Each structure stands twice: as structure tokens, then as C-alpha cells.
Amino acid sequence: MPLDSDFPQDPQPPSRIAWLVVAMLIPVALLNYLDRQMVATMKTSIMADVPGLEDRAQWGFMLGSFKWIYAVLSPFGGYIADRFGRRLVIGGSLLVWSAVTMATGFVTDYHGLVATRALMGISEAFYIPAALALIADYHRGSTRSRAVGVHQAGIYAGQIIGAYAGHVADSPALGWRFAFQACGVIGMIYALPLLLILRDRPTKPAEEKHREASMFSALGELLRNRDYRLLVIYFTLPAIAGWVVRDWMPDILKERFSLTQGNAGVYAVLPVQLASMAGVVLGGWLADMGMRRTDRGRILVSAAGMILFLPSLFGVGFSEHLGLAVAFLVLYGIGWGFFDCNNMPILSQIVPADRRALGYGLMNLVSISTGGFADWGFGALRDRNIPLTMIFGGFALIALASAAVVLAIRPRRDLAEKPEPAA
């Protein structure tokens, strides 16, 4: 039965339907990030098997190719979701990126691998802005941060499963190509029921008229918003370290502590993602509770996550023992969870509903393109033997600046959240 079959005339949806939307998107979020994490944890096998892939700078460029394409197209995906609805964008994105995931398992050289990662960037760019905007559409009151946090937990679950991809790659009976092919088939199968059941939240006639604005006028409206510009900066700065931790940590631990590829993937990913899952649940609850006292509740909780980044990033850079490095990664994961569950909710406090997917897409453009250069730059720095202590110390200072930026954001009173009716 379609999700909007029993919608009341009141634009506020019942909690049961609102949470069902989140539940249906969790598997999509899982698949979205499973593919990304598999690349990092299967690095050794892919580099050994793909002709033309010879050094870490090339590997970083391949990772960056995904991010740059993803970043450039994110605003377009967001605009289409705002203009024509979230449902078709979400389902279509899943279907296409799953086909590309399967194709990745058949590449024969480095250029083919770069091409499939770029195509992956095109298809995945449309999902996150549309999905988070849809969740914000349904969760309009005191559950918004928790709802986003539960969805983001699906992302972390995908990364956790991806942590074990190194063991799949090491298996003679399976291998890294099998992992991509299997995930692609699963995603294509799930896209069909998702498209049949998922529905957009009905909108008011005034909202439909506002959606007819061109992309350029909508972008101009966003860029004239001082608080939105601050949020773009805030969203970008922590991601510099975030992408390096996600994409390079398995290789860092493997080299630093003489681990196997499979064990390095588990140690690098499992603690961070489990801690991030706890962080989004705790951070979402704290933010929703904080909103009962002040309209800056979500901002304060997100800033607290940045403060946790300081010791964790310094610690990862300086740790000489695996157990201590993992402990600092756990602290980092909690801080990331506080940050991750509140970005769309903070955006919803400064940007109207019919600009949120575009707004988040533009945030992705700036943040992920910067992350692509961070991946590439980190590989080049490591090729030149720049100490990890220096690199991660710089990341910690960036986190401190991020906390100052988010605290400068002022929520709009006309966009204040309203209580949701009982289910």
C-alpha cells in the first residue's frame, strides 16, 4: 500500500508513516556507503589486480574522481528533488548506481576503474539530498534529529559491513570483483519495491508554486543567506579529515601496525562506525531535547561533536599502539555522529522546505569536492613521507575552527519547528 494512502488533510503526517519512510530508506543508505567503504578495505587486492594502478597518488585520484563528479552534480540532484519530488530521484539513483556497482566488478584496467567511479559519482549524487529532505518533510517537529540520525545509522551499517570486504577480497573463492557484483544485484532488486511503495509528502499549493523557480534563482536565494553560507563552511571543514579517515585509515593501520588487509579494514572501520551509530542516536536525542530549551539546541550539540574531534584527531596522529589508536577512533566516531545527525536539521532552521534538497546538494558540492582534493593530497603527502602527526594535527585545528563557525549560525524564527500530532 502506498505510504500516502491514509494521509489526513492536515499537512503534518502521522508518526507511524514518518518513521516508515525512514525505515525504507535505511537499506538504501546502507548500500550507498557499502560500495564506498569496500573500495578502501579492498585496496591491496584491487591495486594488485587492476593493470595501470601503480601508486598511492593514482589511488587517491581514483577516489577523488568519484567525489568531484558527485560534488558537481549534487546541487542538480537536489534541485530536481525539490522541483519534481523526492521519490523518483531516490529510486532512480539507487537503480543506476547499483548497475554501476555491478559493472565495477568487470573493469579490466585503471582507466576503467576511474570511469566506473566517476559514473558512480553521477548516480549517487542524487540520493542523499533527496533522502534527507524527504525525512525532514515527514519529521517536522521534535523527532527531526533522531530521524536523520537513524537514517545515518544505515550509512554506518553499510560501512561496518564494508569493513569485512577485505576478507572477501582475500578469499580465493570470492574476491573483490564478486563483492561489487553481488552488491549491485541486491541494489537493483531493492529499487523496484522502493519505487512502488515510497511516496512524497503532499505539499500545499503555495509550496508547489514556489518550487517553479529556476535553479539559478533558487541558488541565488541560498547564497544571499548569511547563515546558509556559514553552514556550507561548517559542513565542509570536518569532512577534510572525515574523508581521509574513511578512505585511508585501513591503509594507515595496515602499514603502521603491520596488519593484514582484512584485519586493517576491521580495525579501521568497525570501531568508528559503531561509535558513530551510538553518536547519531545520542546526538539526535540530545539535540531534540535541547530544542525544548533553546532554538540553538541542534547547533550546540553539533559544536560539541567538533570539540570531541580535537583530542581524537591528535590522538590518532600520535598513537604508537593499535589499541590506543582504536580508542581515539571511537572518540572520533562519537563526535562525527553528533555532527552528522544535525546538519539537515540545522539547514531546516535556516532554509525553507522547498530549498532543502538543493541546499544540501550545494553543501555536498563544496564539501565533497574538497574531500576529493583531501584524498588526493593525502596520498601525495604520504608518498613524500610527511609525518602523520603533522597531518592529523592540522585536522584537529580545522575542527576547532569548525566549532566557532557553527556557533555563529542564527536560526530563523519563521522556520521554527512545530509539534507533530500523535499517531
N, C-alpha and C positions, 0 to 999 in steps of 0.2 A: 504494500500500500504506500503511495507517495507520502512523503513526510508532511505535506501541507494539506492533506485531505480533511483534517478536522481543525483547521485554524479558525479561531474566533475572529470577529471583526476587529477586535482590539489588536493593534499592531504589536503589542507585547506578546511573544509566544509562550506557551506553557513550558515549564521547566523540563518536562519529560521529553518533548520534541527537541528542545535546545540541547539537551545532553545526548540525545540520539544522534544528532548531527555530528557532535564531537566524536562519538564512538565510531561512526562510519568513516571519519577522516583519519583516525589513528593508524589503520593499516596502510593508508596512502602515505602518511608521514614516515612510517617505518620504512617502506620501500624507497622513498625519496632519498633517505640518508644511508640506507644499507649499501646501495651502489657506491656512494661516495667513500664510505669507510672501507669497503672491500679493496678499493684501489690502493689505499695506504697500507693495509695489512698484508697485501699480496705483492708488495713492491719487488721483493727479491725474485720471485718466480716470474713476474711479468718482464722485468728487465732482462732476465736470463733467456726468455723465450722469444721476445719481440726483436727482430733484426733492426739495427739502426738506433736503438736506445742504449746509450753508452755511458752517460754521466749524470750526476745529480742535477746539474743545470738544465739538461734536457727533460729530466723527470719533473722538475719544478715548472718548466714551460708548459709541459703537457697538462699539469694540474691547473696552471694559470689559464690555459686556453678554455677550459670549462668555465672558470669563474668570469672571465672577461665577456664571453658571449652571454652567459647567464645574467651578468650585471647589466649589460646594454639593453637586453630585451625585457628585464623585469618591469620597468615602467610601462612598456607597451602591454605586457600581460596584465598589469594592474589596471590600466585604463580600460582594456577590453572587459575585464571582470566588473568594473564599476558601470560601464556603459551598457553591456549586454547581459550581465548576470554572472554569478559565481559558478553555478553548477556545471555548465558546459565547458568552461575553462578548466575546472578541476578534473573532470572526467577525461577530456581530450588530452590534457597534459599527461595524465597517468598512462593513457593508452600509447601515446607516441614515445614517451621516454622508456617505457617497458620494451617496446620494439627495438629501440636503440641499445638498451642494455643487453638484449639478446645478441644483437649484431656485434657488440664489443667482443663477445666470446669467439668471433670468427676472424678478427683482424690478423693480417699477415706481416705488417711492418710498422715502424714508428709513425709514419705519416697517417696510416690507417687508424692507429690508436688516437692520435691527436684529433683526427676528423670525427671519430665517434664521440670523443669527449666534448668536442665543440657542439655536435648535434645534441648531445645530452644537455648541454647548457641551454640550447634553444628550447627544448621541450620542458625542462624542469623550471625554467624561469617563470612560467605561468602559474605554477601551483601555489607557492607559499603566500604571495599577496592575496590571491583569491580565497584561499582556505582560511587565513586569519581574519580577513574581512568578513567572511561568512559567519565565523564563530562570534565576532563582535556584533554582527547583525542580530544574532539569536540571543546572545547573552548581553543584555543592555543594562543590567543593574549590578548587584553585589556579587555576581559569580564570574565576572569577566576575566580577572586574572587567573582564577582557578581553572576556568575552561581552557584558556590559552595554555596554561601550564600542563594540563592533562594531554592536550594535543602535542605539545612539545615533548612530553614523556614518550610519545610514539617515535619521535625523532631519535631520542636517546636509545630506545629499544632497538631501532634499526642499527645504530652504531655499535651497540653491545653485540648483536648477532654478527655484525661485520667484523668484530674483533676476532672471531674464531675463523674468519675466512682464510687466514694464513695456514691453519691446519688443513683446510680443504685444498688449498693450493699445494701443500706438501704431500698430499695423498696421491700416490701413483694411479689409483683407480678413479680419481675425480679430477683434480687440477683446477687452475684459476679460470680456465675457459668455461668449465662446467658451471662454476658459481654464477657467472654472468648470464649464461644461457638459461639456467633454472629460474633466476630471479626475474628475468624478462618475461618468461612464460607466465609466472604467477601474477605479475602485474597486469598483463593483458587480460587474463581471465577475470581478475577482480574489477577491472574498469567497467565491464558490462553491467553487473548488478548495481554498481555505484551510480552510473548514469541513469538507470531506470528508477531508482528509489530516491536519490538526493534531490532536494528542491531548494530554491532560493526563498528567503523570507519575503512575503508580499510587501510591496512598497506603496507609499502614499502617492497620489497624482503629482503633488508638488515635487517629490523626490525624483519621479520619472522625468519631469520637465528639466530639472537641474542637471540630470545626467546627460542631456543632449549637448552640453558644452563641448567644444573641441578639446583635443588633448593639450594643445598649446595654451589655451586659456585656463584649463584646469591646472597645468603645471605652473603657470604664472601666478595663479591664486595661491598655490602651495608655497612657492618661493618668496612671495611677499610676506609670508607668515614668519615672524621672527622666532617664535618658539619651535616651529617646524624645522627651521634651519639648524637650531641648536640640537634638536633630536637627531637629525641626519648626522651631525658631527659625533654625537654621543653614540649612535648606533655603529659608527664606523671605527672609532678608536679601539674599543676592546676586541674587535674582530681581527685586528692585525695579529695579535697573539693567538686568538681563537683558531684561526685557520692553520697557523703553524703547529699548534698543539694537536689539532685534529689530523693534519696530513703528514706531519713529520715525526711525531712522538714515537711511533713504532720503530722508525729507523734510528732515532736518537737513543732509545733504550737498548735496541739490539747492538748498536756499536759501543755504547758506553759501558754496558754491563755484560757483554759477550753472551747474549741470549740467542735462542733460535728464532726464526721468523715467526713461528706460531706463538711462542711464549711472549715475544716482544709485543705482538698485536694485542694479546690479552692484557698484559700489564699496562700498556699504554692507553687502552680504550675502556676496559671494564670498570676500573675504579672511577674514572672521570664521569662516565655516563651514568653509573649507578648513583654517584653523588649528585649529578645534575638532575636526575629524576627526583631525588629527595629535595633538591634545591627548588625545583619548579613547584612542587607540592607545598613545601613550607613557605616559599616566597610568595606564591599565589594566595595562600591563606593569610599570611601576614599583610599583604597588600590590600586584599579585600577587607580585612578587619581594620587596617589603617584608614581606609576611605571613610569609615564611620566617624572618625575623629577629625580628619582633615582631607581636603581635596588633593593634597600632596602625598597621600599615603603610598601610592604606587611609586612615585618618584623617590621617596625616602628609602623604600625597600630596595629599589634598583641601585641606588647610590651605595647602600650597604654591601651589595654584591661586588661593586668596584673596590671597596675597601678590603674585602677578602682577597681580591686579586693581588694586592701588594705583597704580603708575605708568601703567598703561594707561588707567584712567578719568580720572586727572588730565590725561594727555596728550591724550585725545580732546576734553576740555573746553577746553583751551588752544590746540590746534593751529590755526595760521592758514594752513597749506599742506596741500593734499589728500594729497600723498604721506606726510607726517608723520602725518596723521590715520589713514590706512590702516595705517601701520606700528603705531600704537598699538592699532588694532582687531585686528591679527594677534596681538599680545601678549595682548590681552583674550581672544581666541578660544582660545588655548592654555590659559590659566587656567581658562576655562569648561569645556574638555574634561576637565581634571584633576578639577574639581568634579563634572561630570555623570556620569562613569563610576563614581563611588564612592558615590553616595547610596543606591541599593538594596543594594549590598554592605555598607555600614555599617549600614543598617537590619537586614540579616540577622544582624549580630553582636549585636544588642540585642533583637530581636523574633523569636518562633518562626515557623516556616514558615507555619502556618495563620492568621497575623495580618498577613502582609506586604503583601498587596494592600490590605487595609483600612488598614494603617498608612501606606502610600504614598498612598492616596486622601485620608486626613486631612491629610497633608503638602501635597498638592495644594490642598486646601480653603483652608488658611491662606495658602500661597504665592501661588496664582494669584488669589485674591480681592484680596490685597494688590497684586499686579501690575495688576489691573484698575483699582484706585484710582491706581496709579502712572501708567498710561496716561492716564487722565482728568485727573489732576493735572498731568502734564507738558504736556498740551495747553493747560490753563488758564494755567499759568505762562508758556508761550510766547506766548499771546495777550496777556499782561501784560508781555511783553518782559523777563522775568527772564533774566540772562546765563547762557549755557550753562556758563561757567566755575564759577559758583556751584552749579548743579545737579549737574554731574558731580564737583565737589569733594566734595559731600555723599555721592555714591555711593561714592567712594573711602574715605571714613571709615567707611561702613557695611561695606565689605569688610574693613577692619581689625578691626572688632568681630566679624565672622563667623569670622575665623580663631581668635580667642580662644574662641568658643563651641564650635567643633568639637573643639578640643584638650581641652576639658573632658569629652568623652564617654568612657566606660569600657566596652569590650566585655565581654560576659558569657562566662565560661569554659565554661559548659554549652552554649553555642551555637557553640563553636569549630569551624571548618571541618575536614572530614575529607578525606584524599586520595582522588581518584577512581581507580577501576581503569583499566587500559589498555583501549583499544577492542578 
